[in-house]
């Protein structure tokens, strides 16, 4: 039973009917209180009542005679005089409407007007006859134009519609807030987690419905993810120690061997492969650490790329090449600064490595994306290899890549970093000469 009550569907279903019933009840009650055919008597009707009462008090016998002919009755209508016991003393027959009006309205301090399709009733008004207190009521047949004017004194049906809409709106807002408010809190916490703050505690929503269950599930997910990353960091530390230690001993053994004996081609090959293995391990560990420790933040693109540009210009000068950069200095974006800088740096260094004389970096905002293009004037690549260069350890041109000392991880690191930003990276041969690598990052 408790699970059924805490079900979100049941809450919405019950709330819908509660809102409907409350709105209908209040609207109907309000309509009865302020209905257009029963309202407080206006000033001119009070004047008519007063005039009629004065006539009766001046000539009571004339008005109290129940045998009075109808054509001699007042233009103000037919008078009904009621004693303290609620009995009409001057009329033998009462219409059903008049009888109901007398029963519903007995307060002389609050004269009312009521109408139907045929009659208009006004009263009560206090009068004194033979030292006795009575109440005066009037019934008459108003002309259509007067009846229309009197009805305008009541409340418009649009007033009731407005009240009903306003009441249902308030109740719906309360229901929506009950459902949406915890979801907003969960979304805010989830956004922090997505920015890398895995120590974020999700709001403690003590509810038995699906929203409370969602909160519990998300908290378990964040705890599991945080634990998995801690385990990954521990594993990386162990790998670093376990792999670097034998590599260090191997390099020391090679150095001693080179001192004691002549360096053979086989020994030189072992030394090169050992160095390449060390580079691979360092690159992998560097990428993993950056991904684990990455924190998104609001920063300027110039702060991310400024040092990188200076380093690339210096390296290009040492290689007798040119490196030019053109990018918006004041552009602000949400990113992982270290990861983004590493991705651009790897692409730029790869371009400098194979460029003949110059490399150009350009950046611009296009369709709510930051588009970064690195263009070199090198030999380019075969079309069949353009989509493969971002795979880990892929080497295009085995001999050339070995001569350059690469391990095939630079562009793979760049692709991983760009993907972590929710972007994409691609390469194509320029129409004139060289390779053009484009990085597209969504601007949040």
Secondary structure by P-SEA (a helix, b strand, c coil): cccccccaaaaaaaaaaaaaaaaaaaaaaaaaacccccccccaaaaaaaaaaaaaaaacccccccccccccccccccbbbbbcccccccccccccaaaaaaaaacccccccccccccccccccbbbbbcccccbbbbbbbbbcaaaaaaaaaacccaaaaaaaaaaaaaaaaaaaaaaccaaaaaaaaaaaaaaaccccccccccccccaaaaaaaaaaaaaaaaaaaaaaaaaaaaaaaaaaaaaaaaaaaaaaaaaacccccaaaaaaaaaaaaaaaaaaaaaaaaaaaaabbbbbbbcccccaaaaaaaaaaaaaacbbbbbbcccccccccaaaaaaaaaaaaaaaaaaccccbbbbbbbbccccbbbbbbbcccccccccccccccccccccaaaaaaacccccaaaaaaaaaaaacccccccccccbbbbbbbbbbcc
